[in-house]
Amino acid sequence: MRIRELLTTGRPSFSFEFFPPKDEAGFAQLRETLASLRELRPTFVSVTYGAGGTTRRKTIELVTRLRDEYGIEAMAHLTCAGASRAELLSVLECLDEAGVENVLALRGDPPAGEEKFQAHPEGFEHASDLAAFARRYFNFCLGGACYPEGHVESPNLEADLLHLKYKIAAGCEFLITQLFFDNQRYFDFVARARARGIGVPIIPGIMPITNVRQIERFTKICGATIPEPLLTELRRLQNDPNAVLSLGVAHATAQCLELLQRGAPGIHFYTLNKSPATRTILTALRTAYPPAREPAGSWP
């Protein structure tokens, strides 16, 4: 089912992001994660995508398995990074033939060790170009990324919104935000987007904090910020993993509740292929927002 339609049911959407494991041990961990989260009935899941050919094949395989074996709606990420138009067309054809309906069109990050993104000579420079290309040939429900604090490469917030409008014009039907830890960033961003005529659903992306060094590294890369009081407390507790996890779960749960109470269409969890923190948060949310009597998918 198309995600844009799933966002019109009147119930908040809850979704997870996974990445294709590199080996069998990773797949075993992912299967455990799926087993732990299945009873919480996610609206959909998304699968990330790398620039390498092997990673691409794993993305297609995992998205297809999630649909066919688990009966859950799955969205494939697709990036411009390191790919020609012909390669991207081939991936889109494979997804279409597999019955995948939802694609998240992304530019992608620079390769490890490089600071600046370089488009493939026969590829695309922007996610909006990729979205327009996919829309030209296929009828996928297209999603896009957005950045409450601005994309790390954007000169200012106005320029960032202009690029976002290009994505919508190219065919993106919903947006998922980069991670953030201050809800006011999300609410201000949505207000700016609506004022610029961007009316599609904007799903907040939440990453529960489970490791202080890890989250500091992530936020540095993507340009997100951690509120100073929260960061101070995290650093005070950083040598106590259980305390960090408890604080991270508490903060993310409070974030999610406020976001939903103030009109967010759902929550997209960045899981890092692990379930404990996300499961704890979503279990709490499900007391206030129980799933429909009949789930969207038929988990085994």
Secondary structure, 3 states (H helix, E strand, C coil): CCHHHHCCCCCCEEEEEECCCCCHHHHHHHHHHHHHHHHHCCCEEEECCCCCHHHHHHHHHHHHHHHHHHCCCEEEEEECCCCCHHHHHHHHHHHHHCCCCEEEEECCCCCCCCCCCCCCCCCCCCHHHHHHHHHHHCCCEEEEEECCCCCCCCCCHHHHHHHHHHHHHHCEEEEEEEECCCHHHHHHHHHHHHHCCCCCCEEEEECCCCCHHHHHHHHHHHCCCCCHHHHHHHHHHCCCHHHHHHHHHHHHHHHHHHHHHCCCCEEEEECCCCCHHHHHHHHHHHHHCCCCCCCCCCCC
